[in-house]
Amino acid sequence: MTLDKLRPGNACIVKRLTAIDKLGRRLMDMGFYPSLSLKVIRNAPLEDPMEVEMDGFFLSLRHEEARFVEVEQK
């Protein structure tokens, strides 16, 4: 399952990043890594972007980017 499929209130663990090149590097720089626990907080009114809580901070990212983060739901 990928992060973009989760709905607000769902928690998950990152399994792996499937993006390569610049996007893969950007996701790692934002704090995504295997075994990270995160929770989907909300989607914007038109579904994009989504807000997630991870490691004590909140982050917004597009569904287009979240599609490259494989997760396992808790």
Backbone atoms as SQL, in Angstrom:
CREATE TABLE atoms (id INTEGER PRIMARY KEY, chain TEXT, resi INTEGER, resn TEXT, atom TEXT, x REAL, y REAL, z REAL);
INSERT INTO atoms VALUES
  (1, 'A', 1, 'MET', 'N', 0.847, -1.166, 0.000),
  (2, 'A', 1, 'MET', 'CA', 0.000, 0.000, 0.000),
  (3, 'A', 1, 'MET', 'C', 0.899, 1.237, 0.000),
  (4, 'A', 2, 'THR', 'N', 0.421, 2.306, -0.582),
  (5, 'A', 2, 'THR', 'CA', 1.198, 3.537, -0.610),
  (6, 'A', 2, 'THR', 'C', 0.545, 4.603, 0.260),
  (7, 'A', 3, 'LEU', 'N', 1.331, 5.570, 0.669),
  (8, 'A', 3, 'LEU', 'CA', 0.880, 6.605, 1.598),
  (9, 'A', 3, 'LEU', 'C', -0.302, 7.402, 1.045),
  (10, 'A', 4, 'ASP', 'N', -0.368, 7.612, -0.235),
  (11, 'A', 4, 'ASP', 'CA', -1.458, 8.409, -0.809),
  (12, 'A', 4, 'ASP', 'C', -2.824, 7.744, -0.670),
  (13, 'A', 5, 'LYS', 'N', -2.875, 6.449, -0.381),
  (14, 'A', 5, 'LYS', 'CA', -4.143, 5.714, -0.240),
  (15, 'A', 5, 'LYS', 'C', -4.745, 5.835, 1.162),
  (16, 'A', 6, 'LEU', 'N', -3.951, 6.261, 2.139),
  (17, 'A', 6, 'LEU', 'CA', -4.446, 6.345, 3.516),
  (18, 'A', 6, 'LEU', 'C', -5.323, 7.564, 3.717),
  (19, 'A', 7, 'ARG', 'N', -6.258, 7.446, 4.608),
  (20, 'A', 7, 'ARG', 'CA', -7.201, 8.506, 4.930),
  (21, 'A', 7, 'ARG', 'C', -6.852, 9.121, 6.285),
  (22, 'A', 8, 'PRO', 'N', -7.349, 10.318, 6.570),
  (23, 'A', 8, 'PRO', 'CA', -7.071, 10.957, 7.859),
  (24, 'A', 8, 'PRO', 'C', -7.414, 10.050, 9.042),
  (25, 'A', 9, 'GLY', 'N', -6.524, 10.057, 10.025),
  (26, 'A', 9, 'GLY', 'CA', -6.698, 9.234, 11.212),
  (27, 'A', 9, 'GLY', 'C', -5.944, 7.913, 11.148),
  (28, 'A', 10, 'ASN', 'N', -5.522, 7.501, 9.967),
  (29, 'A', 10, 'ASN', 'CA', -4.797, 6.234, 9.817),
  (30, 'A', 10, 'ASN', 'C', -3.327, 6.411, 10.176),
  (31, 'A', 11, 'ALA', 'N', -2.784, 5.423, 10.866),
  (32, 'A', 11, 'ALA', 'CA', -1.368, 5.413, 11.217),
  (33, 'A', 11, 'ALA', 'C', -0.686, 4.312, 10.417),
  (34, 'A', 12, 'CYS', 'N', 0.610, 4.479, 10.162),
  (35, 'A', 12, 'CYS', 'CA', 1.326, 3.488, 9.365),
  (36, 'A', 12, 'CYS', 'C', 2.819, 3.529, 9.680),
  (37, 'A', 13, 'ILE', 'N', 3.523, 2.558, 9.106),
  (38, 'A', 13, 'ILE', 'CA', 4.975, 2.476, 9.194),
  (39, 'A', 13, 'ILE', 'C', 5.510, 2.463, 7.771),
  (40, 'A', 14, 'VAL', 'N', 6.515, 3.277, 7.509),
  (41, 'A', 14, 'VAL', 'CA', 7.120, 3.331, 6.181),
  (42, 'A', 14, 'VAL', 'C', 7.918, 2.058, 5.952),
  (43, 'A', 15, 'LYS', 'N', 7.666, 1.398, 4.840),
  (44, 'A', 15, 'LYS', 'CA', 8.401, 0.181, 4.469),
  (45, 'A', 15, 'LYS', 'C', 9.580, 0.492, 3.559),
  (46, 'A', 16, 'ARG', 'N', 9.333, 1.306, 2.510),
  (47, 'A', 16, 'ARG', 'CA', 10.426, 1.696, 1.622),
  (48, 'A', 16, 'ARG', 'C', 9.989, 2.847, 0.735),
  (49, 'A', 17, 'LEU', 'N', 10.971, 3.507, 0.147),
  (50, 'A', 17, 'LEU', 'CA', 10.724, 4.580, -0.810),
  (51, 'A', 17, 'LEU', 'C', 11.009, 4.033, -2.197),
  (52, 'A', 18, 'THR', 'N', 10.090, 4.238, -3.119),
  (53, 'A', 18, 'THR', 'CA', 10.283, 3.719, -4.472),
  (54, 'A', 18, 'THR', 'C', 10.758, 4.792, -5.440),
  (55, 'A', 19, 'ALA', 'N', 10.829, 6.034, -5.004),
  (56, 'A', 19, 'ALA', 'CA', 11.273, 7.131, -5.863),
  (57, 'A', 19, 'ALA', 'C', 12.796, 7.091, -6.013),
  (58, 'A', 20, 'ILE', 'N', 13.244, 7.548, -7.139),
  (59, 'A', 20, 'ILE', 'CA', 14.687, 7.640, -7.385),
  (60, 'A', 20, 'ILE', 'C', 15.030, 9.077, -7.773),
  (61, 'A', 21, 'ASP', 'N', 16.295, 9.342, -7.900),
  (62, 'A', 21, 'ASP', 'CA', 16.797, 10.648, -8.321),
  (63, 'A', 21, 'ASP', 'C', 16.387, 11.755, -7.351),
  (64, 'A', 22, 'LYS', 'N', 15.960, 12.889, -7.889),
  (65, 'A', 22, 'LYS', 'CA', 15.684, 14.074, -7.076),
  (66, 'A', 22, 'LYS', 'C', 14.533, 13.870, -6.098),
  (67, 'A', 23, 'LEU', 'N', 13.451, 13.231, -6.542),
  (68, 'A', 23, 'LEU', 'CA', 12.303, 13.041, -5.652),
  (69, 'A', 23, 'LEU', 'C', 12.657, 12.113, -4.493),
  (70, 'A', 24, 'GLY', 'N', 13.371, 11.038, -4.764),
  (71, 'A', 24, 'GLY', 'CA', 13.793, 10.131, -3.698),
  (72, 'A', 24, 'GLY', 'C', 14.653, 10.840, -2.666),
  (73, 'A', 25, 'ARG', 'N', 15.567, 11.664, -3.145),
  (74, 'A', 25, 'ARG', 'CA', 16.439, 12.431, -2.251),
  (75, 'A', 25, 'ARG', 'C', 15.621, 13.440, -1.439),
  (76, 'A', 26, 'ARG', 'N', 14.655, 14.075, -2.106),
  (77, 'A', 26, 'ARG', 'CA', 13.808, 15.065, -1.426),
  (78, 'A', 26, 'ARG', 'C', 12.985, 14.412, -0.320),
  (79, 'A', 27, 'LEU', 'N', 12.409, 13.246, -0.584),
  (80, 'A', 27, 'LEU', 'CA', 11.634, 12.547, 0.442),
  (81, 'A', 27, 'LEU', 'C', 12.515, 12.184, 1.637),
  (82, 'A', 28, 'MET', 'N', 13.736, 11.733, 1.379),
  (83, 'A', 28, 'MET', 'CA', 14.647, 11.414, 2.484),
  (84, 'A', 28, 'MET', 'C', 15.013, 12.677, 3.258),
  (85, 'A', 29, 'ASP', 'N', 15.235, 13.780, 2.551),
  (86, 'A', 29, 'ASP', 'CA', 15.556, 15.044, 3.216),
  (87, 'A', 29, 'ASP', 'C', 14.397, 15.541, 4.073),
  (88, 'A', 30, 'MET', 'N', 13.161, 15.227, 3.679),
  (89, 'A', 30, 'MET', 'CA', 11.991, 15.622, 4.465),
  (90, 'A', 30, 'MET', 'C', 11.805, 14.731, 5.684),
  (91, 'A', 31, 'GLY', 'N', 12.533, 13.614, 5.760),
  (92, 'A', 31, 'GLY', 'CA', 12.470, 12.775, 6.951),
  (93, 'A', 31, 'GLY', 'C', 11.852, 11.408, 6.759),
  (94, 'A', 32, 'PHE', 'N', 11.524, 11.014, 5.534),
  (95, 'A', 32, 'PHE', 'CA', 10.963, 9.691, 5.284),
  (96, 'A', 32, 'PHE', 'C', 12.085, 8.661, 5.203),
  (97, 'A', 33, 'TYR', 'N', 11.956, 7.587, 5.973),
  (98, 'A', 33, 'TYR', 'CA', 12.925, 6.498, 5.957),
  (99, 'A', 33, 'TYR', 'C', 12.217, 5.223, 6.422),
  (100, 'A', 34, 'PRO', 'N', 12.737, 4.061, 6.072),
  (101, 'A', 34, 'PRO', 'CA', 12.110, 2.802, 6.509),
  (102, 'A', 34, 'PRO', 'C', 12.016, 2.721, 8.025),
  (103, 'A', 35, 'SER', 'N', 10.930, 2.191, 8.519),
  (104, 'A', 35, 'SER', 'CA', 10.576, 1.984, 9.930),
  (105, 'A', 35, 'SER', 'C', 10.035, 3.241, 10.615),
  (106, 'A', 36, 'LEU', 'N', 9.895, 4.344, 9.898),
  (107, 'A', 36, 'LEU', 'CA', 9.317, 5.565, 10.449),
  (108, 'A', 36, 'LEU', 'C', 7.822, 5.369, 10.682),
  (109, 'A', 37, 'SER', 'N', 7.348, 5.759, 11.861),
  (110, 'A', 37, 'SER', 'CA', 5.907, 5.738, 12.153),
  (111, 'A', 37, 'SER', 'C', 5.344, 7.113, 11.851),
  (112, 'A', 38, 'LEU', 'N', 4.199, 7.131, 11.198),
  (113, 'A', 38, 'LEU', 'CA', 3.551, 8.401, 10.918),
  (114, 'A', 38, 'LEU', 'C', 2.044, 8.246, 10.931),
  (115, 'A', 39, 'LYS', 'N', 1.358, 9.377, 10.995),
  (116, 'A', 39, 'LYS', 'CA', -0.106, 9.384, 11.037),
  (117, 'A', 39, 'LYS', 'C', -0.612, 10.434, 10.055),
  (118, 'A', 40, 'VAL', 'N', -1.633, 10.086, 9.288),
  (119, 'A', 40, 'VAL', 'CA', -2.248, 11.037, 8.371),
  (120, 'A', 40, 'VAL', 'C', -3.200, 11.906, 9.187),
  (121, 'A', 41, 'ILE', 'N', -2.994, 13.206, 9.143),
  (122, 'A', 41, 'ILE', 'CA', -3.796, 14.138, 9.933),
  (123, 'A', 41, 'ILE', 'C', -5.004, 14.624, 9.143),
  (124, 'A', 42, 'ARG', 'N', -4.770, 15.114, 7.933),
  (125, 'A', 42, 'ARG', 'CA', -5.886, 15.618, 7.126),
  (126, 'A', 42, 'ARG', 'C', -5.497, 15.755, 5.663),
  (127, 'A', 43, 'ASN', 'N', -6.519, 15.855, 4.831),
  (128, 'A', 43, 'ASN', 'CA', -6.357, 16.193, 3.420),
  (129, 'A', 43, 'ASN', 'C', -6.920, 17.594, 3.229),
  (130, 'A', 44, 'ALA', 'N', -6.361, 18.322, 2.297),
  (131, 'A', 44, 'ALA', 'CA', -6.912, 19.640, 1.961),
  (132, 'A', 44, 'ALA', 'C', -8.307, 19.445, 1.361),
  (133, 'A', 45, 'PRO', 'N', -9.113, 20.482, 1.299),
  (134, 'A', 45, 'PRO', 'CA', -10.483, 20.349, 0.792),
  (135, 'A', 45, 'PRO', 'C', -10.593, 19.682, -0.581),
  (136, 'A', 46, 'LEU', 'N', -9.638, 19.885, -1.435),
  (137, 'A', 46, 'LEU', 'CA', -9.661, 19.244, -2.757),
  (138, 'A', 46, 'LEU', 'C', -8.750, 18.024, -2.803),
  (139, 'A', 47, 'GLU', 'N', -8.474, 17.448, -1.625),
  (140, 'A', 47, 'GLU', 'CA', -7.680, 16.225, -1.452),
  (141, 'A', 47, 'GLU', 'C', -6.173, 16.405, -1.594),
  (142, 'A', 48, 'ASP', 'N', -5.679, 17.534, -2.007),
  (143, 'A', 48, 'ASP', 'CA', -4.245, 17.686, -2.195),
  (144, 'A', 48, 'ASP', 'C', -3.823, 19.039, -1.665),
  (145, 'A', 49, 'PRO', 'N', -2.848, 19.196, -0.838),
  (146, 'A', 49, 'PRO', 'CA', -1.941, 18.180, -0.296),
  (147, 'A', 49, 'PRO', 'C', -2.521, 17.488, 0.940),
  (148, 'A', 50, 'MET', 'N', -1.753, 16.535, 1.443),
  (149, 'A', 50, 'MET', 'CA', -2.130, 15.838, 2.667),
  (150, 'A', 50, 'MET', 'C', -1.149, 16.247, 3.768),
  (151, 'A', 51, 'GLU', 'N', -1.616, 16.222, 5.011),
  (152, 'A', 51, 'GLU', 'CA', -0.761, 16.565, 6.142),
  (153, 'A', 51, 'GLU', 'C', -0.523, 15.303, 6.964),
  (154, 'A', 52, 'VAL', 'N', 0.743, 15.053, 7.297),
  (155, 'A', 52, 'VAL', 'CA', 1.096, 13.897, 8.116),
  (156, 'A', 52, 'VAL', 'C', 1.885, 14.368, 9.336),
  (157, 'A', 53, 'GLU', 'N', 1.797, 13.586, 10.406),
  (158, 'A', 53, 'GLU', 'CA', 2.574, 13.853, 11.615),
  (159, 'A', 53, 'GLU', 'C', 3.617, 12.765, 11.732),
  (160, 'A', 54, 'MET', 'N', 4.881, 13.175, 11.872),
  (161, 'A', 54, 'MET', 'CA', 5.973, 12.211, 11.988),
  (162, 'A', 54, 'MET', 'C', 7.098, 12.800, 12.821),
  (163, 'A', 55, 'ASP', 'N', 7.651, 11.998, 13.692),
  (164, 'A', 55, 'ASP', 'CA', 8.756, 12.432, 14.559),
  (165, 'A', 55, 'ASP', 'C', 8.491, 13.756, 15.263),
  (166, 'A', 56, 'GLY', 'N', 7.239, 14.004, 15.665),
  (167, 'A', 56, 'GLY', 'CA', 6.922, 15.195, 16.429),
  (168, 'A', 56, 'GLY', 'C', 6.704, 16.461, 15.623),
  (169, 'A', 57, 'PHE', 'N', 6.651, 16.382, 14.295),
  (170, 'A', 57, 'PHE', 'CA', 6.347, 17.563, 13.497),
  (171, 'A', 57, 'PHE', 'C', 5.336, 17.225, 12.414),
  (172, 'A', 58, 'PHE', 'N', 4.771, 18.258, 11.832),
  (173, 'A', 58, 'PHE', 'CA', 3.761, 18.094, 10.793),
  (174, 'A', 58, 'PHE', 'C', 4.359, 18.461, 9.447),
  (175, 'A', 59, 'LEU', 'N', 3.964, 17.719, 8.434),
  (176, 'A', 59, 'LEU', 'CA', 4.514, 17.915, 7.091),
  (177, 'A', 59, 'LEU', 'C', 3.388, 17.777, 6.078),
  (178, 'A', 60, 'SER', 'N', 3.382, 18.649, 5.090),
  (179, 'A', 60, 'SER', 'CA', 2.414, 18.548, 4.001),
  (180, 'A', 60, 'SER', 'C', 3.130, 18.080, 2.751),
  (181, 'A', 61, 'LEU', 'N', 2.514, 17.141, 2.053),
  (182, 'A', 61, 'LEU', 'CA', 3.070, 16.705, 0.786),
  (183, 'A', 61, 'LEU', 'C', 1.957, 16.335, -0.176),
  (184, 'A', 62, 'ARG', 'N', 2.279, 16.418, -1.440),
  (185, 'A', 62, 'ARG', 'CA', 1.292, 16.126, -2.484),
  (186, 'A', 62, 'ARG', 'C', 1.051, 14.630, -2.574),
  (187, 'A', 63, 'HIS', 'N', -0.142, 14.260, -3.015),
  (188, 'A', 63, 'HIS', 'CA', -0.452, 12.846, -3.226),
  (189, 'A', 63, 'HIS', 'C', 0.468, 12.260, -4.288),
  (190, 'A', 64, 'GLU', 'N', 0.861, 13.077, -5.242),
  (191, 'A', 64, 'GLU', 'CA', 1.785, 12.650, -6.298),
  (192, 'A', 64, 'GLU', 'C', 3.118, 12.190, -5.699),
  (193, 'A', 65, 'GLU', 'N', 3.580, 12.845, -4.643),
  (194, 'A', 65, 'GLU', 'CA', 4.816, 12.463, -3.964),
  (195, 'A', 65, 'GLU', 'C', 4.574, 11.286, -3.019),
  (196, 'A', 66, 'ALA', 'N', 3.435, 11.288, -2.339),
  (197, 'A', 66, 'ALA', 'CA', 3.114, 10.232, -1.373),
  (198, 'A', 66, 'ALA', 'C', 2.972, 8.870, -2.056),
  (199, 'A', 67, 'ARG', 'N', 2.720, 8.874, -3.341),
  (200, 'A', 67, 'ARG', 'CA', 2.578, 7.626, -4.102),
  (201, 'A', 67, 'ARG', 'C', 3.874, 6.803, -4.109),
  (202, 'A', 68, 'PHE', 'N', 5.005, 7.442, -3.834),
  (203, 'A', 68, 'PHE', 'CA', 6.300, 6.763, -3.852),
  (204, 'A', 68, 'PHE', 'C', 6.751, 6.280, -2.473),
  (205, 'A', 69, 'VAL', 'N', 5.880, 6.390, -1.464),
  (206, 'A', 69, 'VAL', 'CA', 6.198, 5.935, -0.113),
  (207, 'A', 69, 'VAL', 'C', 5.350, 4.704, 0.185),
  (208, 'A', 70, 'GLU', 'N', 5.981, 3.524, 0.231),
  (209, 'A', 70, 'GLU', 'CA', 5.255, 2.294, 0.556),
  (210, 'A', 70, 'GLU', 'C', 5.147, 2.174, 2.067),
  (211, 'A', 71, 'VAL', 'N', 3.933, 1.866, 2.538),
  (212, 'A', 71, 'VAL', 'CA', 3.673, 1.800, 3.980),
  (213, 'A', 71, 'VAL', 'C', 2.924, 0.528, 4.338),
  (214, 'A', 72, 'GLU', 'N', 2.940, 0.243, 5.625),
  (215, 'A', 72, 'GLU', 'CA', 2.148, -0.851, 6.198),
  (216, 'A', 72, 'GLU', 'C', 1.273, -0.237, 7.271),
  (217, 'A', 73, 'GLN', 'N', -0.023, -0.398, 7.140),
  (218, 'A', 73, 'GLN', 'CA', -0.954, 0.196, 8.099),
  (219, 'A', 73, 'GLN', 'C', -0.842, -0.481, 9.451),
  (220, 'A', 74, 'LYS', 'N', -0.915, 0.320, 10.538),
  (221, 'A', 74, 'LYS', 'CA', -0.849, -0.219, 11.899),
  (222, 'A', 74, 'LYS', 'C', -2.154, -0.817, 12.301);
